[in-house]
Amino acid sequence: MERWLDKVKSTLGGNTDPYAQSRRVLRLAQRSRIQLMLELENQDSEDSRKLTANIEQIAEDSFIISQPTAGVMGHPLNKRETIQFTLVVQGKRYQGVTRCAGRARIPSGGKRMLYGYRLNLPEQLDTPERRSDPRTTVGYDLAPKAVLKMPDHTEEITGIVIDISASGVQVRSYQAEGLFKVGDNCHFQTELPTPVGTLSAPVRVAFVSPGKVDGQTILGLAFHQRLDRVAQFVRCTENRRARRRTG
């Protein structure tokens, strides 16, 4: 019903509801419990790039998030502080800039009230294309197995490589639910055809998103440095597919 009203407002009044797009994306993220990645303006510490929070409530021109955390530590926000946030919804990356309007109470279902922060709702969320390196899909034909190792987790987490580029890889897994947060560092390994072979590299979690099937998690992993042999593999794979289509 709320989404329908947003569309009616926009249709009848042109741009009468400038927050419709932002509100729609945030609602989708809230329903799927997708975390926001926050970056604070004028913050030089490494932790400032790894803050995460959940969306708790969405109003007409603002939204409330949980207490941001850096790892397991809570991180306070200052009133009127400028914040850039990123989230991935249905495979698409969104970015917005907001300002903290102060602390807010969040009902916890019991007598105790939890505290979060109210943020101004941006009029528009950007969808920047951050994949500067060419990327090839490998999940549907090669389906290479992905093995992830976390520093504090003794068991390996396995999955399937969906696509890959010289700067990162996307993995689908049924074992990763609840284990990864944006900003986490881990180790990635897979086997690819020539000229890559065994690929073993440290990665950083760029995004975490629920898959289309219950229990499925999609992980976006960024290599710590660009891998030239993967770039060569991408070119070879795409050229081979192009010859098949034209042949």
C-alpha positions as CSV (number, residue, x, y, z in Angstrom):
1,M,0.0,0.0,0.0
2,E,2.8,2.5,0.9
3,R,4.6,1.8,-2.4
4,W,1.4,2.3,-4.3
5,L,0.8,5.6,-2.6
6,D,4.3,6.7,-3.4
7,K,3.6,6.0,-7.1
8,V,0.3,7.9,-7.1
9,K,1.9,10.9,-5.5
10,S,4.6,11.0,-8.1
11,T,2.2,10.5,-10.9
12,L,-0.4,13.1,-9.9
13,G,2.0,15.8,-8.7
14,G,5.0,15.3,-10.9
15,N,7.8,15.5,-8.3
16,T,5.6,16.2,-5.3
17,D,7.2,13.4,-3.3
18,P,11.0,13.8,-3.8
19,Y,11.7,11.1,-1.2
20,A,9.8,8.3,-3.0
21,Q,12.8,6.5,-4.5
22,S,14.9,6.7,-1.3
23,R,12.0,5.5,0.8
24,R,11.3,2.6,-1.6
25,V,14.9,1.3,-1.5
26,L,15.2,1.7,2.2
27,R,12.0,-0.3,2.8
28,L,13.3,-3.1,0.6
29,A,16.5,-3.1,2.6
30,Q,14.7,-3.0,6.0
31,R,12.5,-6.0,5.0
32,S,15.5,-8.0,4.0
33,R,17.6,-6.9,7.0
34,I,20.3,-5.6,4.7
35,Q,22.9,-3.6,6.6
36,L,24.0,0.0,5.8
37,M,27.7,0.7,5.5
38,L,28.4,4.1,6.9
39,E,31.3,6.5,6.2
40,L,31.7,9.6,8.4
41,E,32.9,12.8,6.9
42,N,36.4,14.0,8.0
43,Q,37.2,10.8,9.7
44,D,40.7,9.4,9.1
45,S,40.6,6.4,11.3
46,E,40.3,2.9,9.6
47,D,37.2,2.1,11.7
48,S,35.3,5.0,10.3
49,R,35.1,3.2,6.9
50,K,33.7,0.0,8.5
51,L,30.7,1.2,10.4
52,T,27.5,-0.8,9.9
53,A,23.9,-0.4,11.1
54,N,20.4,-1.8,10.5
55,I,17.4,0.2,9.4
56,E,14.8,0.2,12.1
57,Q,12.1,2.7,11.1
58,I,11.3,4.8,8.0
59,A,9.3,8.1,8.1
60,E,8.3,10.6,5.5
61,D,11.5,12.5,5.4
62,S,13.8,10.6,7.8
63,F,14.8,7.1,8.9
64,I,16.1,5.6,12.1
65,I,19.1,3.2,12.3
66,S,20.4,1.1,15.1
67,Q,23.5,2.0,17.0
68,P,26.3,1.9,14.4
69,T,29.1,-0.6,15.2
70,A,32.7,-0.9,14.1
71,G,33.3,-4.7,14.5
72,V,31.7,-5.5,17.9
73,M,32.2,-1.9,19.3
74,G,29.4,0.7,19.3
75,H,30.2,4.0,17.6
76,P,28.3,7.1,18.6
77,L,27.2,9.7,16.0
78,N,27.1,13.4,16.5
79,K,24.1,15.6,15.8
80,R,24.4,17.4,12.4
81,E,27.2,15.0,11.4
82,T,27.4,14.4,7.7
83,I,27.3,10.7,6.8
84,Q,27.7,8.8,3.5
85,F,26.0,5.4,3.4
86,T,26.0,2.5,1.0
87,L,23.7,-0.5,0.7
88,V,23.1,-3.3,-1.9
89,V,19.5,-4.1,-2.7
90,Q,18.5,-6.8,-5.2
91,G,22.0,-6.8,-6.6
92,K,22.2,-3.1,-7.2
93,R,24.5,-0.7,-5.2
94,Y,23.0,2.5,-3.8
95,Q,24.7,5.5,-2.2
96,G,23.3,8.4,-0.3
97,V,24.5,11.4,1.8
98,T,22.6,12.2,5.0
99,R,22.9,14.2,8.2
100,C,22.4,12.9,11.7
101,A,19.3,14.6,13.4
102,G,20.1,13.2,16.8
103,R,19.4,10.1,19.0
104,A,16.1,8.3,18.7
105,R,14.3,5.6,20.7
106,I,13.6,2.2,19.2
107,P,10.9,0.0,20.7
108,S,12.4,-3.3,21.7
109,G,9.2,-5.3,22.4
110,G,9.8,-5.2,26.2
111,K,10.0,-2.5,28.9
112,R,13.5,-1.5,27.9
113,M,13.9,1.1,25.1
114,L,16.9,0.8,22.7
115,Y,18.6,3.9,21.3
116,G,19.6,4.5,17.7
117,Y,19.9,7.6,15.5
118,R,17.5,9.5,13.3
119,L,19.0,10.4,9.9
120,N,17.6,12.8,7.3
121,L,16.2,11.0,4.2
122,P,18.1,11.9,1.1
123,E,15.9,13.1,-1.8
124,Q,17.8,10.7,-4.2
125,L,20.0,7.7,-3.9
126,D,22.8,7.3,-6.5
127,T,23.6,4.1,-8.2
128,P,27.3,4.5,-9.1
129,E,29.0,1.9,-11.3
130,R,31.9,0.8,-9.2
131,R,33.0,-2.1,-11.4
132,S,35.7,-0.4,-13.4
133,D,37.2,-3.8,-14.4
134,P,35.4,-6.0,-17.0
135,R,33.6,-8.8,-15.2
136,T,32.6,-12.2,-16.5
137,T,29.9,-14.6,-15.3
138,V,31.2,-18.1,-14.5
139,G,28.5,-19.6,-12.3
140,Y,26.3,-21.0,-15.0
141,D,28.9,-22.9,-17.0
142,L,32.1,-23.4,-14.9
143,A,30.5,-23.2,-11.5
144,P,33.9,-23.0,-9.7
145,K,33.8,-23.8,-6.0
146,A,34.7,-20.9,-3.6
147,V,36.4,-21.6,-0.3
148,L,36.4,-18.8,2.3
149,K,38.5,-18.8,5.5
150,M,37.9,-16.3,8.3
151,P,40.5,-15.4,10.9
152,D,38.3,-16.4,13.9
153,H,36.4,-19.2,12.3
154,T,37.9,-22.7,12.3
155,E,35.7,-24.2,9.6
156,E,35.9,-23.3,5.9
157,I,32.8,-21.7,4.3
158,T,32.1,-22.9,0.8
159,G,30.1,-21.5,-2.1
160,I,30.0,-21.0,-5.8
161,V,31.7,-18.2,-7.8
162,I,29.0,-16.2,-9.7
163,D,31.2,-13.7,-11.5
164,I,34.7,-12.4,-11.2
165,S,36.9,-9.5,-12.3
166,A,40.5,-8.4,-11.7
167,S,39.3,-6.4,-8.7
168,G,36.7,-8.6,-7.1
169,V,34.5,-11.7,-7.1
170,Q,30.9,-12.4,-6.2
171,V,30.1,-15.6,-4.3
172,R,26.8,-17.5,-3.6
173,S,26.8,-19.6,-0.4
174,Y,24.4,-21.5,1.8
175,Q,26.9,-21.5,4.7
176,A,27.6,-17.8,5.0
177,E,24.4,-16.5,6.6
178,G,25.1,-14.3,9.5
179,L,28.8,-14.8,9.4
180,F,30.0,-11.9,7.3
181,K,29.7,-8.1,7.7
182,V,30.8,-5.4,5.3
183,G,34.4,-4.5,5.9
184,D,35.4,-8.0,7.2
185,N,38.7,-9.4,5.9
186,C,39.0,-13.1,4.9
187,H,40.8,-15.4,2.5
188,F,39.3,-16.5,-0.8
189,Q,40.4,-19.6,-2.9
190,T,39.1,-21.2,-6.1
191,E,40.2,-23.1,-9.2
192,L,39.8,-21.5,-12.6
193,P,41.0,-22.5,-16.1
194,T,44.2,-21.2,-17.6
195,P,45.7,-18.7,-17.3
196,V,44.6,-18.5,-13.6
197,G,44.7,-22.0,-12.2
198,T,44.6,-21.9,-8.4
199,L,43.6,-18.5,-7.2
200,S,44.3,-17.8,-3.5
201,A,44.0,-14.2,-2.3
202,P,43.0,-12.0,0.7
203,V,39.7,-10.2,0.2
204,R,37.5,-7.6,1.9
205,V,33.7,-8.0,2.1
206,A,32.3,-5.2,0.0
207,F,28.6,-6.2,0.4
208,V,26.4,-8.9,1.9
209,S,22.9,-9.5,0.4
210,P,20.3,-12.3,0.9
211,G,20.0,-14.6,-2.1
212,K,16.8,-15.5,-3.9
213,V,16.4,-18.7,-2.0
214,D,16.0,-19.0,1.8
215,G,19.4,-19.6,3.5
216,Q,21.3,-18.3,0.6
217,T,23.8,-15.4,0.9
218,I,25.4,-13.4,-1.8
219,L,28.9,-12.0,-1.0
220,G,30.7,-9.3,-2.9
221,L,34.4,-9.6,-2.2
222,A,37.1,-7.1,-3.2
223,F,40.7,-8.2,-3.8
224,H,43.3,-6.3,-1.9
225,Q,45.1,-5.6,-5.1
226,R,44.2,-5.9,-8.8
227,L,45.0,-9.4,-10.3
228,D,46.3,-9.1,-13.8
229,R,46.0,-12.9,-14.6
230,V,42.3,-12.7,-13.7
231,A,41.9,-9.8,-16.1
232,Q,43.5,-12.0,-18.8
233,F,41.1,-14.8,-17.9
234,V,38.1,-12.5,-18.2
235,R,39.2,-11.3,-21.7
236,C,39.8,-14.9,-22.9
237,T,36.4,-16.1,-21.5
238,E,34.4,-13.2,-23.0
239,N,36.2,-13.5,-26.4
240,R,35.5,-17.3,-26.5
241,R,31.8,-16.6,-25.8
242,A,31.6,-13.9,-28.4
243,R,33.0,-16.4,-31.0
244,R,30.4,-18.9,-30.0
245,R,27.6,-16.4,-30.5
246,T,28.8,-15.3,-33.9
247,G,29.9,-18.7,-35.1
